[in-house]
Amino acid sequence: MSATKMRTDDEITVHLDAREDLAAAPVVQIMRLAHGRDLALPRYETALAAGCDVRAAIDLPLTLAPRERFMVPTGIAIALPPGWEAQMRPRSGLAAKYGIACVNAPGTIDADYRGELKVILINHGGEDFTINRGDRIGQMVIAPVWQARFEEVAELDETDRGAGGFGSTGV
């Protein structure tokens, strides 16, 4: 997939020349960082899994007390192709069994970010939770994304819902 950039004073537009490539799996470049050299790379645990597990690249056990949060390093950095994002999501088993979740789920990793991936975990459970080196702490989903064009208007079209939100259609 190739991309060209056009910049004007108040916008940056990315034109994707080959959106039909969405039918093919993207190639994500991955780099192990020094403190994650011995850890397994992200991988899909089953044939049809949507997310691949990422691991904690910590030297010592980390204990999260109830309501405590921490940005856990993964020891990897990635390069996504234009038109794709990575979403960092909680692992359902950690959430169901221990109340461990991602604070900003899903966390978005942009295609132009080249730093270390980290998972912001929070303990919603009632007991301390300990994370050890190599523990699977989150799952990363690679997904297509569009950059929208914004058009300012004087008013918006009418809909049945109107401005109703935050539970306006029922619980």
N, C-alpha and C positions, 0 to 999 in steps of 0.2 A: 504494500500500500504506500503510495507516495503522497506527499502533502506539499502544498505551496502556501506561503504566508503573504498576506497583503495587509499593510498597516496604513490606516488613516489617522487623523488627529484623535478621534475618540473611539476607535474600535480596532480590534485585531480579529481578522477572519481567517480561519483555516479552511482551505478548500481541499477536500479529499477527492483525489482523482480516481480512486478505485474502490468505491464503497461496496461493490459486488464481492470484494474479498471477505466480507463478513461471513460468508458461507464456510470459509476455511479457518481453522484454528490459528490464532496469532502466534508468532514466535516471540517469546519473552526472554530477553537476555537476563541472566542472573549472575551475580558476582558474590562469592563468599567473602566476607570481611574477616580480618585476622582473628577476632574473638569468636567466630562461628565456623572456623575451618573444619572442626571435627563433627559438626552437626549434620544431620540428613537435610538435603534440600527439600523444599516443598514438594509434595507429591499427592496425587489423588489416591485415596485409600480404597476406593472401589471403582469398577469400570464406568459407572455412570454418575460418579460424584461431581457436583457442581463446584465445590470448593476444595482447595488443596491445603493441607495442614502446614502451619508454620510453627517453629519451635523457639523456646526461650534460650537466648544466648547470654546466660548469666553465669558468673563464676561460683557464687554462693547461693544457697537456698534463699528465696525471698518469701516472706510471710506477709500476706495481706490480711489485716484485721477487718472486721465487719465495717462497711462503709468506706474503707480505704481504697485508693486507686493508685496505680503506678504504670508508667510507660515502659513496657518490657521490650528490650531489644531482641531482634531476631538473628542478627549476624549476617544479614543479606541485604543487597541492594539490587534493584531491577531497572531495566529499560523497556518500557512498553512502546509498541508502535503507535503512531498517530491514530486517533479515533478509538482508542481503547483506554480503559481505566482498570485499576485493581481495587476491589472492595475488601476491606478487612472486616470480618464478621466474627461473632462469638462462636465457640464450639457448643453445640446443643447439649452434649453430655455434661460439660462443666457447668452450664447454666442450670440444667435440670437437677443435677445431684448436689451442687455446692453453691449455686447462686452467683457464679462468676460470669461476668459479661463484659462487653466492650462499652466504654462510656459513650463513644460517638458512633454507634453501629448504624449503618456500615460506615467505616472510615474510608474516605476516598484517597487513593494514591493516583495522582495525575501522571500522564504520559511523559511529562518533562521533569519529574522529580527523580533525582539520582542519589538521594541519601539513604541511610539505613532505614529499613522498614521496622516500625515499632508498633506494638499493640497496647492500647490504653485499656488496661483491665481494671475492673472494680469488683469488690466483694459485696454482693447484695445479701449474702448468707448471714447466718447468726454466729458462725464460728470462724476462727482464723483459718486461712487457706494457704498452704505452702506450695510454691512453684520451684521446681528443680531444673537444673540445666538439662536441656533437651526435651522438656515436657512440651507437648503440643498445646499451644495457648490460643490459637485462633485459626480461622480458615480464610484463605484468600480466594476471591472469585474474580476472574478476569471477564470484563464485560465491555461491549461496544458502547460508545457514548458520542453524542453529537454536541457541537457548540452551536447554540441557537443564535439567530439574528434577532435583535430586539428592535421593535418598531414602536415609537412613542405615539400614542393616540390621545385625543381629547376625551373620549369615553369608550367603554367596552360594550360589546353586544350583550343583550339580555339573555338570561337562562332561567329555567325553572328554579334552580338552586339559588341563584343570585349570590349575595355575600354570605350566605349561611355556611358555617363551617364548625369545626371543633365539636362534633357530635350532633349537628343540626339535622342529620338524616336518621337519627336514632342510635341507640347504643347496641 
